[in-house]
């Protein structure tokens, strides 16, 4: 049986969620900026917790990375329209993604809390 590094995995996931929420906030803040394209990180992959395979859409974006994330992927999604200013930020989509991030944070915290209670009960803490 392989060892489970739950704390490292949950930290990596929380870092990924933090970066995603930052990008969602940036998308919302720039919704009316002409030509601004919505951005998002690629899906979390527990096998690659350093997120080194992410793309940078512009060399000036996220210099040095955020929380270990080296870049982002463009959020160009054909299911959502491009507005007349050339941007593609849809506030409804961003609100949905923000809700997903909040739910994932709660789940991450709940799993870690349950694991901590289990370990504490085993060691009589």
N, C-alpha and C positions, 0 to 999 in steps of 0.2 A: 504494500500500500504506500502510495506517495505521500510525502509530508504536505500539509496544508499550511501555507503562509498567509493566513487570513488577514493579519494586520497589514502586511505589505500590499496584498491585493486590494484591500479596502482603501488604503491610502492612495494607491495608484488610481483607483476608480474615483475617489473623491477629488483628486487633482484633475482628472479628465473632466469631471462634472464642473469643476470651478472654471476651467478654461472654456468649456462649452457655454456656461452661463455668461461669462465675460463677452464672448462673441455674440451671443443673443442680445445682450444689452447694447453692444456696439451696433448691431443691425437695427435695433429699434431707434437708437439715437441718430442714426444716419438714414432713416427711412425717407426723408425728403431731400437728401443730398443727390444732386444730378449724377447719374451714372454709377452710383454706389451699388455693388453687387453683394447680396447677403452671403455670409460665410458660415461654415460650421465645421466641426472636427469630424474625422471619420469615426465610425463606430468603435467603441471600446473593445479591445481584444486583450484578454487576460494573458495570452501568451507573449504579447509584445507590449509590456507596460511602459516602455520608454517612448512610445509613439513616434519612432524615428521615421516611419514610412509616410508621414503626412506631407501634403503638398503645400507649397507657398505660392499663392496666386500673384503676388507682387513682391519684388525684392525688398520694398520698404515696409511691408506688413510684418508685424510681430518680430522685430529684430531681436535675436537672442532667444526667442521662444517665451512661452508663458508656462510656468510650472512644469518644465521638462518637455513641453510640446514644441516641436520645431517648426510647425506651420499649420495651415488650415486648408481645407478644400473649399472651392467655390460652391455656394449653395444654389447654383443654377438648377432649377427644377422645372421641367416643362409643364408640370401639372398646375403651376401658379403663373400668373401673368407677369409680363414686364410692363411697367408703367411708362407713361409718355416721357418721363425724364431720363429714361434709359436704365433706371435701377430696377431691381427685382425684389425689394423687401416687401413682404406682406405681413402686416401687423398681426393678423389672425394666426398665421403660421408660426410667427415668433412667439406668440402667447401660448400656443400649443406646445412648442418645444420647451418653453420656460416651465410649464406645468410638468412636463415629462422629467425635466432636470430636478425639480422640487421633489417629485415622487421618488426618483432614484436616490436622492440624498437621504430621504426618510428611510427607504429600504436599507440602504447601506448602513446607516446609523443603527437601525433596529437589529440587523444581523450581528453587528459588532457588539452591541449591548447584550444580546442573547448569548453570544459566545463567551463574553466576559462573565456573565452570571453563571454559565455552565462551568467554566474553569474555576471560578471562586467557590462554587459549591463542592467541587471535587477536592480542592485543597483546604476546605473548611474555613474560607474567608468570609 
